[in-house]
């Protein structure tokens, strides 16, 4: 039996249906609100607005829950690989061994990037941010790989190309920015090991694959694979609603992810730690973080949705502790990070305001320990989020209730104003 919410406006009363999700979440369906009442809703930042129904990812910010296709992210981080998790998100189920093998073969076969694309990379100024380059190059893929005639085959090939080539493109941009020889993917390496080898292998110092480092990267990408309707995912869905190519939609997602309040947060964490280390300003930073009148934000603490612990944080912290112990790294920034963590976990102000370290805090430390340069952090996030973007794009394309996204607004500008000729102004 459908539940309704009653809205009284003037002398009229309206019934708005309540939509109930599989986990008990409830939403008021306002899709006919304007046609029935002449009203629209105003929700700055969309914090209380559901833009779609989805069966991909469930998260509960109050309870600290995150599941992909119903499977807790904790189980995937422990037992799965990024490749298998990608298949789960995109195809809606865990693959059989044969399906996973076929998927691996496709990823391997499509891992090379068209050689002509090197010219594009080499023409970007050396100071260009890798995210700007990646967004441009993903969009450019459409020119190098024309559409196939069969729509289903085209989507499958585009998905495979993106998943496979994005790691190659990211590593290539890093190598070219340093003036080093590009390292090509190897058929004998796993998805994550291949990326690390393309990043760090050198003719003068061959890269040695460390399974703990590979595991850390797997976990990092799994934890970032999808996160419901965040800024970049919403951008992918919104741009995709115009029926653009998947390349264009993903390019938009990368551009949205670039922001320091979204995907750039882990880079901002390292920059903050660098400032603390350089100026010995831990006490000052803590003081500013507690000052409500100070616009300063302690990067890597708290979360827009999670009101308790970020479930990804707990997993990333364990991986961080294991990796730092295994690699026996000496790094002043890591010492600062550990000191800041301990202060925040013991300080009543931070615990009372639920300002716990989030996944960005620990992921920045893990990436730094692996050897990823700071300006590549957001690119690493983008590679991890790609399967989620693809899954969300596919779901929106298949939605029988699809509509071109077109939000409304409340106009607050001047009313009708006559034009004044320039000589009379």
C-alpha positions as CSV (number, residue, x, y, z in Angstrom):
1,X,0.0,0.0,0.0
2,X,1.5,3.4,-1.1
3,X,2.2,5.9,1.7
4,X,1.5,9.6,1.1
5,X,2.7,12.9,2.6
6,X,0.0,15.6,2.7
7,X,1.0,19.1,1.5
8,X,-1.3,22.0,2.3
9,X,-0.9,25.1,0.2
10,X,-3.5,27.8,0.3
11,X,-6.9,26.2,0.4
12,X,-5.8,23.1,-1.3
13,X,-4.3,19.8,0.0
14,X,-2.1,17.6,-2.1
15,X,-0.9,14.0,-1.6
16,X,2.7,13.2,-2.5
17,X,3.6,9.5,-2.7
18,X,6.5,8.2,-0.6
19,X,9.0,6.0,-2.3
20,X,10.7,3.3,-0.1
21,X,14.1,1.8,-1.0
22,X,15.2,-1.7,-0.4
23,X,17.0,-0.6,2.8
24,X,14.1,1.3,4.2
25,X,15.1,4.7,2.9
26,X,12.2,7.0,2.2
27,X,11.7,9.8,-0.2
28,X,8.8,12.1,-1.1
29,X,8.1,11.9,-4.8
30,X,7.8,15.5,-6.0
31,X,8.0,14.8,-9.7
32,X,4.5,16.2,-10.2
33,X,4.7,19.0,-7.6
34,X,5.0,21.9,-10.1
35,X,2.3,20.7,-12.4
36,X,-0.1,20.2,-9.5
37,X,0.8,23.2,-7.3
38,X,2.9,25.6,-9.3
39,X,5.7,25.2,-6.7
40,X,9.2,23.9,-7.0
41,X,11.6,22.9,-4.1
42,X,14.8,24.7,-3.2
43,X,17.6,22.6,-1.8
44,X,20.9,24.3,-2.1
45,X,23.7,21.7,-2.6
46,X,21.0,19.0,-3.1
47,X,21.7,17.6,0.5
48,X,18.0,16.5,0.8
49,X,17.3,15.7,-2.9
50,X,17.3,12.3,-4.5
51,X,18.1,12.6,-8.2
52,X,17.5,9.0,-9.1
53,X,16.8,5.5,-7.9
54,X,19.8,3.2,-8.1
55,X,20.6,-0.4,-7.3
56,X,24.4,0.0,-7.4
57,X,25.6,1.4,-4.1
58,X,24.1,1.8,-0.6
59,X,25.5,4.0,2.0
60,X,24.3,5.0,5.5
61,X,26.1,8.0,6.9
62,X,24.7,7.6,10.4
63,X,25.6,4.0,10.8
64,X,28.8,4.1,8.7
65,X,27.7,1.5,6.1
66,X,28.9,1.2,2.5
67,X,27.9,-1.7,0.2
68,X,28.4,-2.4,-3.5
69,X,25.5,-4.3,-5.1
70,X,24.7,-5.4,-1.5
71,X,28.2,-6.7,-0.6
72,X,29.9,-4.8,2.3
73,X,32.9,-2.9,1.2
74,X,34.9,-4.5,4.1
75,X,34.4,-8.0,2.5
76,X,35.4,-6.8,-1.0
77,X,38.5,-5.1,0.4
78,X,39.6,-8.3,2.2
79,X,38.7,-10.9,-0.4
80,X,38.2,-9.3,-3.8
81,X,40.5,-7.5,-6.4
82,X,39.8,-4.2,-8.0
83,X,39.2,-6.0,-11.3
84,X,36.6,-8.2,-9.8
85,X,35.0,-5.3,-8.0
86,X,34.8,-3.4,-11.2
87,X,33.0,-6.3,-12.9
88,X,30.6,-6.4,-10.0
89,X,29.7,-2.8,-10.2
90,X,29.4,-2.6,-14.0
91,X,27.6,-5.9,-14.5
92,X,25.6,-6.2,-11.3
93,X,27.0,-9.5,-10.0
94,X,30.3,-11.2,-9.1
95,X,31.9,-12.9,-12.1
96,X,32.4,-16.6,-12.4
97,X,36.0,-17.8,-12.9
98,X,35.4,-17.9,-16.7
99,X,33.8,-14.5,-16.8
100,X,36.7,-13.0,-14.8
101,X,39.2,-14.7,-17.1
102,X,37.5,-13.3,-20.2
103,X,37.3,-9.9,-18.6
104,X,41.1,-10.0,-17.8
105,X,41.8,-11.0,-21.4
106,X,39.8,-8.1,-22.7
107,X,41.5,-5.6,-20.4
108,X,44.9,-6.9,-21.4
109,X,44.1,-6.8,-25.2
110,X,43.0,-3.2,-24.9
111,X,45.7,-1.9,-22.5
112,X,47.8,-0.2,-25.2
113,X,47.2,3.5,-26.1
114,X,47.3,4.7,-29.7
115,X,50.8,5.9,-30.4
116,X,49.6,9.1,-31.9
117,X,48.2,10.1,-28.5
118,X,51.8,10.6,-27.3
119,X,51.9,13.7,-29.5
120,X,49.0,15.2,-27.5
121,X,50.7,14.4,-24.2
122,X,54.0,15.9,-25.2
123,X,52.3,19.2,-26.4
124,X,50.9,19.9,-22.9
125,X,53.0,22.4,-20.9
126,X,55.1,20.5,-18.4
127,X,53.4,22.4,-15.6
128,X,50.0,21.1,-16.5
129,X,48.1,19.3,-13.8
130,X,47.6,15.5,-14.6
131,X,43.9,15.8,-14.0
132,X,43.4,18.4,-16.7
133,X,45.4,16.3,-19.1
134,X,43.5,13.1,-18.1
135,X,40.1,14.7,-18.6
136,X,41.2,16.0,-22.1
137,X,42.7,12.7,-23.2
138,X,39.7,10.6,-22.1
139,X,37.5,12.8,-24.2
140,X,40.0,12.5,-27.1
141,X,39.7,8.7,-27.0
142,X,36.5,9.0,-29.0
143,X,38.5,10.3,-32.0
144,X,40.9,7.4,-31.9
145,X,38.3,4.7,-31.5
146,X,35.2,5.3,-33.6
147,X,31.9,3.8,-32.6
148,X,30.9,0.3,-33.6
149,X,27.6,-0.4,-35.3
150,X,26.2,-2.8,-32.6
151,X,25.2,-0.6,-29.6
152,X,25.7,-3.3,-27.0
153,X,29.1,-4.3,-28.4
154,X,30.0,-0.6,-28.6
155,X,29.2,0.0,-24.9
156,X,31.1,-3.2,-23.9
157,X,34.2,-2.2,-25.9
158,X,34.1,1.4,-24.7
159,X,33.8,0.2,-21.1
160,X,36.8,-2.1,-21.5
161,X,38.9,0.5,-23.3
162,X,38.3,3.0,-20.6
163,X,39.1,0.6,-17.7
164,X,42.2,-0.7,-19.3
165,X,43.6,2.4,-21.0
166,X,43.1,4.9,-18.1
167,X,45.9,3.3,-16.1
168,X,48.1,3.3,-19.1
169,X,47.3,6.9,-19.9
170,X,47.9,8.0,-16.3
171,X,51.3,6.2,-16.1
172,X,52.2,7.6,-19.5
173,X,51.5,11.2,-18.5
174,X,53.7,10.7,-15.4
175,X,56.6,9.3,-17.4
176,X,56.4,12.0,-20.1
177,X,56.2,14.8,-17.5
178,X,59.5,13.6,-16.1
179,X,61.1,13.2,-19.5
180,X,61.4,9.4,-19.1
181,X,60.8,6.6,-21.5
182,X,57.2,5.3,-21.5
183,X,56.8,1.8,-20.1
184,X,54.3,-0.4,-21.8
185,X,51.8,-2.7,-20.1
186,X,52.8,-6.4,-19.6
187,X,50.5,-9.3,-20.2
188,X,52.0,-11.3,-17.2
189,X,51.1,-8.7,-14.6
190,X,47.8,-8.1,-12.8
191,X,45.8,-4.9,-13.2
192,X,47.4,-3.1,-10.2
193,X,50.9,-4.5,-10.6
194,X,50.9,-3.5,-14.2
195,X,50.1,0.1,-13.3
196,X,52.9,0.2,-10.7
197,X,55.3,-1.2,-13.1
198,X,54.4,1.3,-15.8
199,X,54.8,4.1,-13.3
200,X,58.1,3.1,-11.7
201,X,60.0,0.7,-13.9
202,X,63.2,2.2,-15.4
203,X,66.0,0.9,-17.7
204,X,68.5,1.8,-14.9
205,X,66.4,0.5,-12.0
206,X,63.9,-2.2,-12.8
207,X,60.8,-2.1,-10.6
208,X,60.4,-4.9,-8.1
209,X,56.8,-5.9,-7.6
210,X,55.9,-6.0,-3.9
211,X,52.7,-7.9,-3.2
212,X,51.9,-5.8,-0.1
213,X,52.1,-2.6,-2.2
214,X,49.9,-4.3,-4.9
215,X,47.4,-5.2,-2.2
216,X,47.4,-1.6,-0.8
217,X,46.7,-0.2,-4.3
218,X,43.9,-2.8,-4.8
219,X,42.3,-1.8,-1.5
220,X,42.7,1.9,-2.3
221,X,40.9,1.5,-5.6
222,X,38.2,-0.8,-4.3
223,X,37.4,1.7,-1.5
224,X,37.0,4.5,-4.1
225,X,35.2,2.5,-6.7
226,X,31.8,4.1,-6.1
227,X,30.2,6.3,-3.5
228,X,26.6,6.9,-4.5
229,X,25.5,10.3,-5.9
230,X,28.6,12.4,-5.0
231,X,29.6,15.4,-7.0
232,X,31.5,13.7,-9.8
233,X,29.1,10.8,-10.1
234,X,26.2,13.3,-10.4
235,X,28.2,15.1,-13.0
236,X,28.6,11.9,-15.0
237,X,24.8,11.2,-14.8
238,X,23.9,14.8,-15.6
239,X,26.1,15.1,-18.6
240,X,25.2,11.6,-19.7
241,X,21.5,12.5,-19.6
242,X,22.2,14.6,-22.7
243,X,23.0,11.2,-24.4
244,X,26.7,12.1,-24.9
245,X,29.3,9.4,-25.4
246,X,30.6,7.6,-22.4
247,X,34.0,9.2,-23.0
248,X,32.4,12.7,-22.7
249,X,30.5,11.8,-19.5
250,X,33.6,10.3,-17.8
251,X,35.6,13.3,-18.9
252,X,33.1,15.5,-17.0
253,X,33.4,13.3,-14.0
254,X,37.2,13.6,-14.0
255,X,36.8,17.4,-14.1
256,X,34.4,17.4,-11.2
257,X,36.6,15.1,-9.2
258,X,39.5,17.5,-9.6
259,X,38.2,19.9,-6.9
260,X,39.9,20.1,-3.6
261,X,36.7,19.5,-1.7
262,X,36.1,16.2,-3.6
263,X,38.8,14.0,-5.2
264,X,41.6,16.6,-4.5
265,X,41.1,16.1,-0.7
266,X,43.9,13.5,-0.4
267,X,46.3,15.8,-2.2
268,X,45.2,18.7,0.1
269,X,46.0,16.5,3.1
270,X,49.6,16.1,2.1
271,X,49.9,19.8,1.3
272,X,48.6,20.6,4.8
273,X,51.0,18.1,6.4
274,X,53.8,19.7,4.5
275,X,52.9,23.1,5.8
276,X,52.8,21.8,9.4
277,X,56.1,20.1,9.0
278,X,57.8,23.2,7.4
279,X,56.5,25.7,10.0
280,X,56.3,23.4,13.0
281,X,52.7,24.7,13.4
282,X,50.8,21.7,14.8
283,X,49.5,23.7,17.8
284,X,48.4,26.6,15.6
285,X,46.7,24.3,13.1
286,X,44.7,22.6,15.9
287,X,43.7,26.0,17.3
288,X,42.5,27.3,14.0
289,X,40.6,24.1,13.3
290,X,38.6,24.7,16.6
291,X,37.9,28.4,15.8
292,X,34.5,28.7,14.3
293,X,35.2,32.2,13.0
294,X,38.3,30.9,11.1
295,X,37.5,29.6,7.5
296,X,40.4,27.1,7.8
297,X,39.5,23.5,7.4
298,X,41.5,20.6,8.7
299,X,41.8,18.5,5.6
300,X,41.1,14.7,5.9
301,X,38.8,15.0,8.9
302,X,35.0,14.7,9.0
303,X,32.8,13.9,6.0
304,X,29.8,15.4,4.3
305,X,27.7,12.2,4.6
306,X,29.3,10.1,7.3
307,X,28.3,11.3,10.7
308,X,30.3,8.7,12.6
309,X,33.3,6.8,11.3
310,X,33.9,6.6,7.5
311,X,33.9,2.8,7.0
312,X,36.5,3.1,4.4
313,X,38.8,4.9,6.8
314,X,39.1,1.9,9.1
315,X,40.2,-0.3,6.2
316,X,42.6,2.3,4.9
317,X,44.1,2.8,8.3
318,X,44.9,-0.9,8.7
319,X,46.4,-0.9,5.3
320,X,48.4,2.2,6.1
321,X,49.8,0.7,9.3
322,X,50.7,-2.5,7.6
323,X,52.4,-0.8,4.7
324,X,54.4,1.7,6.8
325,X,55.7,-1.1,9.0
326,X,56.5,-3.4,6.0
327,X,58.3,-0.7,4.0
328,X,60.1,0.8,7.1
329,X,59.7,4.2,5.6
330,X,61.3,7.3,7.3
331,X,59.3,10.4,6.3
332,X,58.8,13.5,8.3
333,X,55.3,14.0,6.8
334,X,54.2,10.6,8.0
335,X,55.4,11.4,11.5
336,X,53.3,14.6,11.4
337,X,50.3,12.7,10.1
338,X,50.5,10.2,13.0
339,X,50.9,12.9,15.5
340,X,47.9,14.8,14.1
341,X,45.8,11.6,14.1
342,X,46.6,10.9,17.8
343,X,45.7,14.5,18.8
344,X,42.4,14.4,16.9
345,X,41.4,11.0,18.3
346,X,42.0,12.1,21.9
347,X,40.7,15.7,21.7
348,X,37.1,16.2,22.9
349,X,36.4,18.9,20.4
350,X,37.1,16.5,17.4
351,X,35.3,13.5,18.9
352,X,32.2,15.6,20.0
353,X,32.0,17.0,16.4
354,X,32.6,13.7,14.7
355,X,35.7,15.0,13.1
356,X,37.4,11.7,12.8
357,X,40.1,11.1,10.2
358,X,38.4,10.0,6.9
359,X,39.6,7.9,4.0
360,X,41.4,10.8,2.4
361,X,43.6,11.3,5.4
362,X,45.0,7.7,5.3
363,X,44.8,7.3,1.5
364,X,47.1,10.2,1.1
365,X,49.6,8.6,3.4
366,X,49.4,5.3,1.6
367,X,49.9,6.8,-1.8
368,X,52.9,8.8,-0.6
369,X,54.3,5.6,0.9
370,X,53.9,3.7,-2.4
371,X,55.8,6.5,-4.1
372,X,52.9,8.2,-6.0
373,X,53.8,11.9,-6.5
374,X,51.3,14.3,-4.8
375,X,50.0,15.8,-8.0
376,X,49.0,12.3,-9.2
377,X,46.8,11.6,-6.1
378,X,43.6,12.8,-7.7
379,X,44.4,10.8,-10.8
380,X,44.6,7.7,-8.6
381,X,41.2,8.5,-7.2
382,X,39.8,8.9,-10.8
383,X,41.1,5.4,-11.8
384,X,39.5,3.9,-8.8
385,X,36.2,5.7,-9.3
386,X,36.0,4.8,-13.0
387,X,34.0,1.6,-12.6
388,X,31.4,3.3,-10.4
389,X,31.0,6.1,-13.0
390,X,30.6,3.6,-15.7
391,X,28.0,1.6,-13.7
392,X,26.1,4.8,-12.9
393,X,26.2,5.9,-16.6
394,X,24.9,2.5,-17.8
395,X,22.1,2.5,-15.2
396,X,21.0,6.0,-16.2
397,X,21.0,5.1,-19.9
398,X,18.8,2.0,-19.3
399,X,16.4,3.9,-17.0
400,X,12.9,3.7,-18.6
401,X,12.0,6.9,-16.7
402,X,15.1,8.7,-18.2
403,X,14.8,12.5,-18.6
404,X,17.3,15.1,-19.6
405,X,18.5,16.6,-16.3
406,X,17.4,20.2,-16.1
407,X,17.2,21.6,-12.5
408,X,15.0,24.7,-11.8
409,X,15.9,27.8,-10.0
410,X,14.4,30.7,-8.0
411,X,15.2,33.9,-9.8
412,X,16.2,36.8,-7.5
413,X,17.4,39.4,-10.0
414,X,15.8,42.6,-11.1
415,X,12.3,42.6,-12.6
416,X,11.5,43.9,-16.1
417,X,13.9,46.7,-16.9
418,X,13.9,48.8,-20.0
419,X,17.0,49.0,-22.2
420,X,18.9,52.3,-22.0
421,X,20.8,53.4,-25.1
422,X,24.5,53.8,-24.4
423,X,24.5,57.6,-25.0
424,X,21.9,58.0,-22.2
425,X,23.7,55.9,-19.5
